[in-house]
Structures are given as structure tokens and as C-alpha cells.
Amino acid sequence: MKSALRRWWPTAAAVTVALVGALLLVSQVKQIWDGRGELAALRAHGLHARAQATLSTTCSTGRGTTCETSSVWLDFTDADGDPVSVPEAPIDGSLYVPRGHRDAEDHVATTVVYDRADPYDAQPAGALAQGPLDLASHHWLALTLALALLGGGITATIVAWPPPALNPRSRRG
């Protein structure tokens, strides 16, 4: 007869995998929810201003050269006439990169939205067009991994569930 530890170890491991998947899924959904809240707060600000976005690009070489925007600085004049220069804060861990013609200094004409009480919390207005599905697309790998762990853990738990122990004393032979 197997010891209880040997009988339940595969089930406990499968439950652990399912719990890790569930926790990862919950953390990703929370990040998406928080990003949605940030966007909703930006939509409520209501003040728009023309701006210049300065895009900083970081490139790496390996199998070809890949470049990505590493920072976005927004320069605009607020409603009180004060010049403001602020780095874009990532929403849900990602920068919104303004699109359009870049001049020689990597400036892109854009529009920003900001709260009059705190113009240093400005974001490109294009960021407001993002919805929960856009935010979820930033997390596709983590969401896929979470769902795979959760589904695999649940399936393995069902498969690994040990049969009831037989009581050797109750056998008649």
C-alpha cells in the first residue's frame, strides 16, 4: 500500500500549478483593470493642448537590428501659458508612441490631454483611444501562460486524483 504522501504528491503538485496559473491570471487582469482606470481618469481631465513629442529610440542588434521607443517627452504650453516638459508615464506598463512625421530631431506633432491641476501628468491624446482589449494585447504572453498553467493544473488535478485507499483488513479472501 502506498503512503499518503506518495498517493497525494502528484495531486498536490497539480493543484499548485493551477494556483500559480490562477494567481498570474488575477495579477494580469488587475493590471489591465488599473490601466483602464488610468485611461478613464485621463478622459475625465478634458484639457487638450498641442504638443511636440520627442521620441527616444533604443536599438539592439542580433538577428538584424530591432528598434523600439524607450521614452517619450511631451513639450506643450498649459492653459495658464506655462511651458511644460514632461516624460510620458507608461499606462499599464507600456508607452503610447505618437504617430506621424518625425522631424530631424525626432519630434512628432501631437495633442496631449492633462488635468489643469497637474499638467505634469499629461499623456498623448491618442492614448485615450485604447480600450481593455488594447491593454490586454500588451499582456498576451502572460495571459496565455496563466491560462495554460490554470487549465493544465486543473486537468492534471483531475487526472492525478488518487482512488480511495483500500482497507486491507476489510478484504475477505
LORO-668272 format. One line per field, with one value per residue (C-alpha): x, y, z negated; chain; residue in one letter. Coordinates in Angstrom, 2 decimals. Each point is the difference from the previous one (the first is absolute). Layout:
// residues N
px <- c(X, ...)
py <- c(Y, ...)
pz <- c(Z, ...)
cadena <- c(A, ...)
residuo <- c(a, ...)
// end
This chain:
// residues 173
px <- c(0.00, 1.31, 0.58, -2.33, 2.84, 0.71, -3.71, -0.65, 3.27, -1.01, -3.36, 1.64, 2.45, -2.85, -2.00, 3.10, 0.36, -3.69, 0.39, 3.07, -1.97, -2.98, 2.21, 1.78, -3.34, -1.38, 3.11, -0.23, -3.71, 0.72, 2.67, -2.41, -2.72, 2.38, 1.03, -3.66, -0.46, 2.96, -1.48, -3.43, 1.57, 1.83, -3.24, -1.57, 2.72, -1.30, 2.82, 1.81, 3.03, 2.18, 3.37, 3.28, 0.89, 3.70, 0.53, 3.11, 0.76, 2.14, 1.32, 1.56, 1.75, -0.12, -1.86, -0.42, -0.54, -3.12, -0.94, -2.65, -1.03, 1.47, -1.37, -2.36, 0.39, -2.97, 0.56, -3.04, -1.42, -2.70, -3.23, 1.77, 2.64, 2.78, 2.37, -0.09, 2.53, -0.85, 0.87, -2.96, -0.84, -0.71, -3.64, -0.31, 3.76, 0.08, 0.71, -2.39, 2.17, -1.45, -0.10, 0.73, 2.83, 3.24, 2.14, 3.83, 0.01, -2.50, -2.88, -3.55, -2.86, -2.75, -2.70, 0.20, -2.71, 0.64, -1.63, 0.21, 0.87, 2.93, 1.28, 3.06, -2.22, -0.63, -0.44, -0.26, -3.68, 0.32, 0.49, -3.65, -1.16, 1.34, -2.54, 0.24, 0.73, 2.87, 1.39, -0.45, 2.02, 3.00, -0.38, -0.66, 2.99, -0.68, -3.74, 0.73, 2.42, -2.48, -2.82, 2.27, 1.14, -3.53, -1.50, 2.89, -0.06, -3.74, 0.25, 2.97, -1.82, -2.96, 2.27, 2.28, -2.76, 0.78, -2.59, -1.34, 2.39, -0.94, -0.10, 1.91, -1.88, -3.35, 1.03, -1.26, 1.77)
py <- c(0.00, 3.48, 2.55, 3.00, 2.27, -2.17, -0.16, 3.74, 1.50, 0.12, 1.53, 2.61, 0.91, 0.36, 2.19, 2.17, 0.49, 0.94, 2.50, 1.60, 0.35, 1.51, 2.50, 1.01, 0.43, 2.14, 2.21, 0.57, 0.82, 2.45, 1.76, 0.29, 1.31, 2.60, 1.11, 0.35, 2.19, 2.19, 0.50, 0.83, 2.60, 1.55, 0.19, 1.88, 2.71, 1.61, 2.48, -0.45, 1.85, -0.19, -1.50, -1.26, -3.54, -0.82, -3.71, -1.75, -3.27, -2.88, -2.48, -3.39, -2.27, -3.73, -1.59, 3.30, 3.32, 0.58, 3.40, 1.04, 3.28, 0.13, 3.38, 2.74, 3.60, 2.31, 3.76, 2.29, 3.21, -0.51, 2.00, 2.53, 0.66, -1.83, -2.21, -3.63, -2.71, -3.40, -3.63, -2.15, -2.40, -3.54, -1.09, -3.62, -0.37, 1.20, 3.31, 1.39, 1.13, 2.94, -0.68, 2.39, 1.74, 0.23, 3.04, -0.03, 0.11, -2.92, 2.34, -1.00, 2.50, -1.33, 0.99, -0.59, -0.30, 1.09, 1.02, 3.77, -0.63, -2.23, 0.68, -2.15, -3.08, 0.53, -2.79, 0.00, 0.28, -3.07, -2.11, 0.65, -2.09, -3.14, -2.34, -3.08, -2.24, 2.27, -0.19, -3.78, -0.25, 1.34, -3.05, -2.72, -2.12, 0.12, -0.59, -2.99, -1.43, 0.56, -1.72, -2.91, -0.47, 0.27, -2.36, -2.46, 0.06, -0.64, -2.82, -1.56, 0.27, -1.93, -2.65, -0.30, -0.23, -3.25, -2.74, -0.71, -2.02, -3.59, -1.21, -3.30, -1.19, 0.19, -2.46, -3.49, -2.67)
pz <- c(0.00, 0.92, -2.72, -0.07, 1.15, 3.05, 0.84, -0.31, 1.26, 3.72, -0.92, -2.25, 2.78, 2.51, -2.41, -0.50, 3.77, 0.24, -2.88, 1.61, 3.24, -1.85, -1.86, 3.21, 1.74, -2.85, -0.02, 3.77, -0.16, -2.86, 2.07, 2.93, -2.33, -1.47, 3.50, 0.95, -3.08, 0.96, 3.46, -1.44, -2.30, 2.97, 1.99, -2.92, 0.02, 3.14, 0.69, 3.29, 1.32, 3.09, -0.79, 1.36, -0.95, -0.05, 0.58, -1.27, 1.76, -1.23, 2.54, -0.49, 2.44, 0.17, 2.83, 1.73, -1.69, -2.08, -1.35, -2.48, -1.56, -3.49, -1.12, 1.12, -1.20, 0.41, 0.38, -0.03, -1.43, -2.63, -0.37, -2.28, 2.69, -1.83, 2.01, -1.10, 0.86, -1.41, 0.71, 0.94, -2.80, 1.20, -0.15, -1.02, 0.39, 3.63, 1.68, 2.55, 2.91, 1.95, 3.73, 2.79, 1.81, -2.00, 0.62, -0.12, -3.83, -0.30, -0.93, 0.87, -0.08, -2.28, -2.44, -3.74, -2.60, -3.57, -3.24, -0.53, -3.65, 1.01, 3.54, -0.75, 0.23, 3.73, 2.53, 3.78, 0.93, 2.23, -3.14, -0.87, 2.96, -1.69, -1.52, -2.19, 3.01, 1.05, -3.52, -0.06, 3.21, -1.98, -2.28, 2.58, -0.99, -3.75, 0.55, 2.24, -2.55, -2.85, 1.87, 0.98, -3.61, -1.33, 2.57, -0.22, -3.79, -0.15, 2.55, -1.80, -3.33, 1.40, 1.55, -3.04, -2.60, -1.80, -0.27, -3.47, -2.12, -0.43, -3.56, -0.02, -3.12, 1.74, 2.69, -0.37, 1.74)
cadena <- c(A, A, A, A, A, A, A, A, A, A, A, A, A, A, A, A, A, A, A, A, A, A, A, A, A, A, A, A, A, A, A, A, A, A, A, A, A, A, A, A, A, A, A, A, A, A, A, A, A, A, A, A, A, A, A, A, A, A, A, A, A, A, A, A, A, A, A, A, A, A, A, A, A, A, A, A, A, A, A, A, A, A, A, A, A, A, A, A, A, A, A, A, A, A, A, A, A, A, A, A, A, A, A, A, A, A, A, A, A, A, A, A, A, A, A, A, A, A, A, A, A, A, A, A, A, A, A, A, A, A, A, A, A, A, A, A, A, A, A, A, A, A, A, A, A, A, A, A, A, A, A, A, A, A, A, A, A, A, A, A, A, A, A, A, A, A, A, A, A, A, A, A, A)
residuo <- c(m, k, s, a, l, r, r, w, w, p, t, a, a, a, v, t, v, a, l, v, g, a, l, l, l, v, s, q, v, k, q, i, w, d, g, r, g, e, l, a, a, l, r, a, h, g, l, h, a, r, a, q, a, t, l, s, t, t, c, s, t, g, r, g, t, t, c, e, t, s, s, v, w, l, d, f, t, d, a, d, g, d, p, v, s, v, p, e, a, p, i, d, g, s, l, y, v, p, r, g, h, r, d, a, e, d, h, v, a, t, t, v, v, y, d, r, a, d, p, y, d, a, q, p, a, g, a, l, a, q, g, p, l, d, l, a, s, h, h, w, l, a, l, t, l, a, l, a, l, l, g, g, g, i, t, a, t, i, v, a, w, p, p, p, a, l, n, p, r, s, r, r, g)
// end
